Amino acid sequence: MTPFETVETDEMIAACNGSGGALGHPLVYLNLAPAGRVECPYCSRLFVNPAMARPGAGAVGYSGVATPAAQALDAAPDSDRPPPRQP
């Protein structure tokens, strides 16, 4: 299947919201590693980092997505996190 749109970026993480508005989708962050390319699971936009894209990297597909809330948790310092729950 041909991607609906190809977006070139110099970054390793791409943010996609499907162009917002009524036709958009939730904001997702897409990881371009290791192939240097990733397809948005919502709108099928293909994000490519030309410096990293490997020729013949195989099928273009979903390699990682995180919601804004998950990104915030990853960025929080350990001292702000509650202790792990004990079984």
C-alpha positions in Angstrom: 0.0 0.0 0.0 1.3 3.5 -0.9 1.5 5.9 2.0 -1.1 8.7 2.0 1.7 11.3 2.5 5.5 11.2 3.0 7.0 13.7 5.5 10.8 14.1 5.7 12.3 15.1 9.1 15.7 15.5 10.6 14.5 14.2 14.0 14.3 10.6 15.4 10.9 11.2 16.9 8.0 12.5 14.8 4.8 13.9 16.2 1.6 13.3 14.2 -2.0 14.6 14.9 -3.4 13.9 11.4 -3.5 17.6 10.6 -5.8 18.4 13.5 -9.4 19.6 13.2 -12.3 17.3 12.5 -10.1 15.1 10.3 -7.3 14.7 12.9 -6.5 12.0 15.5 -4.9 12.0 18.9 -1.4 13.4 19.1 1.1 10.5 18.9 4.9 10.4 19.0 6.5 8.0 16.5 10.0 6.5 16.9 11.8 6.4 13.5 14.5 4.0 14.8 16.0 1.7 13.7 15.0 1.9 10.1 14.8 5.7 9.9 11.1 5.6 8.9 7.8 4.9 10.4 4.1 5.0 9.3 1.5 6.6 11.6 -0.9 3.9 12.7 -3.8 6.3 12.6 -3.5 8.2 9.3 -0.8 6.2 7.4 1.5 9.2 6.9 5.0 8.0 6.3 7.8 9.9 8.3 11.3 9.5 6.9 14.7 10.6 8.2 16.7 10.6 5.0 20.0 10.5 6.9 19.0 7.3 8.6 16.7 5.6 6.1 18.3 2.4 5.0 17.7 1.2 1.5 15.7 -2.0 1.5 14.9 -1.7 5.2 11.9 -4.1 4.6 8.3 -3.4 5.2 7.4 0.1 6.4 5.4 -0.2 9.5 4.6 0.8 12.9 7.7 0.7 15.1 6.7 2.7 18.2 4.1 5.1 19.4 3.7 6.9 22.7 1.0 9.2 23.9 1.8 12.6 25.4 1.1 11.3 28.9 3.6 8.5 28.4 6.2 10.9 27.2 5.7 13.1 30.3 6.2 10.0 32.6 9.4 9.1 30.8 10.7 12.7 31.3 9.8 12.9 35.0 12.7 12.6 37.4 12.7 9.5 39.6 12.2 11.6 42.8 8.8 12.7 41.5 7.6 9.2 40.8 5.7 7.2 43.5 7.3 4.1 44.8 6.5 0.9 43.0 3.5 -1.1 44.3 4.3 -4.1 46.3 2.4 -7.4 45.6 
